[in-house]
Amino acid sequence: VSQSRYPYYSSSVAADIIDAIADGIHVVAAAGNEYSKIDITTGPDYNNYCNATLSGINYQWYIHRGTAPGAVPGVISVGSVGVNSAEYKSNFSNCGPRIDVYAPGSNIMSSFNSTASYGGTNDSRNATYKLGKISGTSMASPQVTGVLACLLETYPNLTPIQARDFIINSAKINYKISSAVS
């Protein structure tokens, strides 16, 4: 089993994230790029696993739990959609009941370290960085974080759960840009 094919859920990271949320910290996280279904803790697929060997160690690999922090209960978990007018789930993005909201995450212009393998062009402001288009749920989650920051500026006393619920309930369900234009 390839580690990159199935998400790995770290219980110790999850415990820290749960404590942070209980302390009032708002957490937005990328859902992951393994093209896997991520289930909720009470879902029928949450405890599905396969046996795997990695570096000579045998594991029960839970294939529908997602990664931490993205799949931890209470986190705003963000999947990726494309940026064209036909709005689609990005082919790499995890999906399923645990994903709270989707945001554009395909071909997003970003900056990155010049040693990265993304290609891109040199940033004229600093030769240590390059500019280029990157895809991933890590490109989608900052956009939701920005929405959360604006929300908390207006309503600074929202708890993490209230803010998560607000974002989920404000999102368009099965929204297609092409249908909104016609």
MOZI-V566779 format. One record per backbone hydrogen bond with DSSP energy under -1.0 kcal/mol. CO is the residue of the C=O (numbers start at 1). NH is the residue of the N-H. E is the energy in kcal/mol with one decimal. If there is no record, write none. Layout:
BEGIN
CO&NH&E ; CO&NH&E
END
This chain:
BEGIN
2&5&-1.3 ; 2&6&-1.1 ; 10&14&-2.4 ; 11&15&-2.3 ; 12&16&-1.7 ; 13&17&-2.3 ; 14&18&-2.6 ; 15&19&-2.1 ; 16&20&-2.2 ; 17&21&-2.5 ; 18&22&-2.3 ; 19&23&-1.5 ; 20&25&-2.4 ; 21&24&-1.8 ; 27&76&-2.7 ; 29&78&-2.5 ; 32&94&-2.4 ; 36&95&-2.5 ; 38&98&-2.3 ; 40&43&-2.2 ; 45&48&-1.6 ; 48&63&-1.1 ; 50&61&-3.3 ; 52&59&-3.5 ; 54&57&-1.7 ; 57&54&-2.6 ; 59&52&-2.5 ; 61&50&-1.9 ; 64&39&-2.9 ; 67&71&-3.2 ; 69&72&-1.6 ; 72&75&-2.0 ; 75&77&-1.0 ; 76&29&-2.5 ; 77&100&-1.6 ; 77&101&-1.7 ; 78&31&-2.8 ; 79&103&-1.9 ; 80&90&-2.4 ; 81&105&-2.5 ; 84&87&-1.6 ; 88&82&-2.9 ; 90&93&-1.1 ; 92&35&-2.0 ; 95&38&-3.4 ; 96&99&-1.5 ; 101&79&-2.5 ; 103&81&-2.1 ; 105&136&-2.6 ; 108&134&-2.5 ; 110&132&-2.4 ; 112&130&-2.7 ; 113&116&-2.0 ; 121&131&-3.1 ; 123&126&-1.1 ; 126&129&-1.9 ; 128&114&-2.2 ; 129&123&-2.4 ; 130&112&-2.1 ; 131&121&-2.8 ; 132&110&-2.9 ; 134&108&-2.8 ; 136&139&-1.6 ; 137&141&-2.4 ; 140&144&-1.2 ; 141&145&-2.1 ; 142&146&-2.0 ; 143&147&-1.6 ; 144&148&-2.6 ; 145&149&-2.4 ; 146&150&-2.0 ; 147&151&-2.4 ; 148&152&-2.8 ; 149&153&-1.6 ; 150&154&-1.5 ; 151&155&-2.9 ; 155&158&-1.7 ; 159&163&-2.7 ; 160&164&-2.3 ; 161&165&-2.6 ; 162&166&-2.3 ; 163&167&-2.4 ; 164&168&-2.6 ; 165&169&-2.9 ; 166&170&-1.4 ; 176&180&-1.5 ; 177&181&-1.6 ; 178&182&-1.3
END
